[in-house]
């Protein structure tokens, strides 16, 4: 077998698989809603005729699980949009915030803050801005107190 024959076999198999999936989808589409109606009516009749509540609970849980799975299959077959996962959206939002913070830190490197402490003054230099506080920082305007 050469490459072209192998590629033709793969294409043929893919086509057959797609045809089978479409046939199953049509069958499920035709049978799911009548099945759900039949199961719900069976649940109603079981509630009327069965007096044991535990048996009714078992039947109800079985019917609800099957009905939900059939409705999910129908939703996916009809092309219904998937809802975004809330955890994924939170992670994406956090990633955007982190990226913006990193960009801010990268662009903020040009500014430097310098703090100079002398015995009688404090100088804060931030880029082009300068702030100076002087005189006697410990005692203020009061006279020096001795112990």
C-alpha positions as CSV (number, residue, x, y, z in Angstrom):
1,X,0.0,0.0,0.0
2,X,1.2,3.4,-0.8
3,X,0.5,6.7,0.8
4,X,-2.4,7.6,-1.4
5,X,-4.2,4.3,-0.7
6,X,-3.8,4.8,3.0
7,X,-5.1,8.4,2.8
8,X,-8.1,7.2,0.8
9,X,-8.8,4.5,3.4
10,X,-8.6,7.1,6.2
11,X,-11.0,9.4,4.4
12,X,-13.4,6.6,3.7
13,X,-13.4,5.6,7.4
14,X,-13.8,9.2,8.6
15,X,-16.8,9.5,6.2
16,X,-18.4,6.3,7.5
17,X,-17.9,7.4,11.1
18,X,-19.5,10.7,10.4
19,X,-22.5,9.1,8.7
20,X,-22.9,6.7,11.7
21,X,-22.8,9.7,14.1
22,X,-25.4,11.5,12.1
23,X,-27.7,8.5,12.0
24,X,-27.4,8.1,15.8
25,X,-28.0,11.8,16.3
26,X,-31.2,11.6,14.2
27,X,-32.4,8.6,16.1
28,X,-31.7,10.2,19.5
29,X,-33.4,13.4,18.3
30,X,-36.5,11.5,17.2
31,X,-36.7,9.3,20.3
32,X,-35.6,11.5,23.2
33,X,-38.6,13.8,23.7
34,X,-41.2,11.0,23.5
35,X,-39.0,9.0,25.9
36,X,-38.9,11.9,28.3
37,X,-42.7,12.3,28.1
38,X,-43.1,8.6,28.7
39,X,-40.8,8.5,31.7
40,X,-42.5,11.5,33.3
41,X,-45.9,9.9,32.8
42,X,-44.6,6.7,34.3
43,X,-43.4,8.7,37.3
44,X,-46.9,10.3,37.7
45,X,-48.6,6.9,37.5
46,X,-46.1,5.4,40.0
47,X,-46.8,8.2,42.4
48,X,-50.5,7.4,42.1
49,X,-50.3,3.7,42.5
50,X,-47.1,3.0,44.6
51,X,-47.6,3.8,48.3
52,X,-43.9,3.3,49.3
53,X,-42.2,6.7,49.2
54,X,-38.7,5.2,49.0
55,X,-39.6,3.4,45.7
56,X,-41.0,6.6,44.3
57,X,-37.8,8.4,45.3
58,X,-35.7,5.8,43.4
59,X,-37.9,6.0,40.3
60,X,-37.8,9.8,40.4
61,X,-34.0,10.0,40.7
62,X,-33.6,7.5,37.8
63,X,-36.0,9.4,35.6
64,X,-34.5,12.8,36.3
65,X,-30.9,11.5,35.6
66,X,-31.9,10.0,32.3
67,X,-34.0,13.1,31.3
68,X,-31.2,15.5,32.1
69,X,-28.7,13.4,30.0
70,X,-31.1,13.3,27.1
71,X,-31.7,17.0,27.2
72,X,-27.9,17.7,27.4
73,X,-27.4,15.5,24.3
74,X,-30.1,17.4,22.4
75,X,-28.6,20.7,23.4
76,X,-25.2,19.7,22.2
77,X,-26.6,18.3,19.0
78,X,-28.5,21.4,18.2
79,X,-25.4,23.5,18.6
80,X,-26.4,25.2,21.8
81,X,-23.6,27.4,23.2
82,X,-21.7,26.1,26.1
83,X,-21.8,28.4,29.2
84,X,-18.3,29.6,30.2
85,X,-17.0,28.0,33.3
86,X,-16.9,30.6,36.2
87,X,-13.6,29.3,37.4
88,X,-12.0,29.8,34.0
89,X,-13.4,33.3,33.8
90,X,-12.0,34.2,37.2
91,X,-8.6,32.8,36.2
92,X,-8.6,34.8,33.0
93,X,-9.6,38.0,34.9
94,X,-6.8,37.4,37.4
95,X,-4.3,36.8,34.5
96,X,-5.3,40.1,32.9
97,X,-4.8,41.9,36.3
98,X,-1.4,40.3,36.8
99,X,-0.3,41.2,33.3
100,X,-1.3,44.8,33.7
101,X,0.5,44.9,37.1
102,X,3.6,43.5,35.5
103,X,3.4,46.1,32.7
104,X,3.0,48.8,35.2
105,X,6.0,47.7,37.1
106,X,8.1,47.5,33.9
107,X,7.2,51.0,32.8
108,X,7.5,52.4,36.4
109,X,11.2,51.6,36.6
110,X,12.3,55.0,35.3
111,X,11.1,56.6,38.5
112,X,13.2,56.0,41.6
113,X,12.5,56.8,45.2
114,X,15.4,57.8,47.4
115,X,15.1,58.3,51.2
116,X,18.0,60.2,52.9
117,X,18.0,60.3,56.7
118,X,20.5,62.8,58.2
119,X,20.9,63.6,61.8
120,X,18.7,66.7,61.5
121,X,16.7,66.2,58.3
122,X,14.8,63.8,56.1
123,X,14.9,64.1,52.3
124,X,12.6,62.2,50.0
125,X,13.5,62.4,46.3
126,X,11.0,60.8,43.9
127,X,12.1,61.4,40.3
128,X,12.0,65.1,39.9
129,X,10.0,65.8,43.1
130,X,11.9,66.7,46.3
131,X,10.5,67.0,49.8
132,X,12.7,68.0,52.7
133,X,11.9,68.2,56.4
134,X,14.5,69.8,58.6
135,X,15.3,71.2,62.0
136,X,15.3,68.9,65.1
137,X,13.2,65.9,64.3
138,X,13.3,64.3,67.7
139,X,12.3,67.1,69.9
140,X,10.5,69.4,67.5
141,X,10.5,73.0,68.7
142,X,10.9,72.0,72.3
143,X,14.2,72.3,74.1
144,X,16.3,69.2,74.3
145,X,15.4,67.2,77.4
146,X,17.9,65.3,79.3
147,X,17.2,62.2,81.2
